[in-house]
Amino acid sequence: MAQDEKVILGKVGAPYGIKGWLKLTPYTDDPAGVFDYESLFIQMNGQWQQHSVSNWRRHNNGIVFKFDAVDDRDSAQVFVNAEIGVSEQDLPDLDEDEFYWRDLIGMSVSNESGYTMGQVTDLLETGSNDVLVVKAKPNDAFGKQERLIPFLTDTVIKEIDQQAKTIVVDWDPGF
């Protein structure tokens, strides 16, 4: 199998019980969505290894799961804190106006007047809307180190060019 990029969907948490079950620490909106993929990969010692999940279920406010061939707590313990990923090619296709957060990281952000505000370093989920975290360019004219810009495609976000890795916003650089 050719080695392709992996997209991290979560992390393996602590063992649950004595029969090889583990807790899931998801990095996705829908934690159960981690198990929608046929092939899951676990990163251990810097290497990605394919593993099959034999079962999973919701438990309290989280999810627990079990790998095939892991039948006791000691065997499960070796997976704790390992990252869970999928092949980039297995991600679902998005509509033209949809983006994976990871695709926005690193994009340059400027306003409609052409002022470059900086580069996207992170996104925050606030409940009402997502927020771009933009690290200001060095020697920012407004003395900013970071800007938080609402990711509102109807009003604030005017254009996203994935090829050019740029985002144009209707936003005052002094905010």
Sequence and secondary structure as in RCSB ss.txt:
>XXXX:A:sequence
MAQDEKVILGKVGAPYGIKGWLKLTPYTDDPAGVFDYESLFIQMNGQWQQHSVSNWRRHNNGIVFKFDAVDDRDS
AQVFVNAEIGVSEQDLPDLDEDEFYWRDLIGMSVSNESGYTMGQVTDLLETGSNDVLVVKAKPNDAFGKQERLIP
FLTDTVIKEIDQQAKTIVVDWDPGF
>XXXX:A:secstr
     EEEEEEEEEEETTTTEEEEEE SSSGGGGGGSS EEEEETTEEEEE EEEEEEETTEEEEEETT  SHHH
HHTTTT EEEEEGGGS    TT   HHHHTT EEEETT  EEEEEEEEEE SSSEEEEEEE TT TT  SEEEEE
  TTTTEEEEETTTTEEEE   TT 
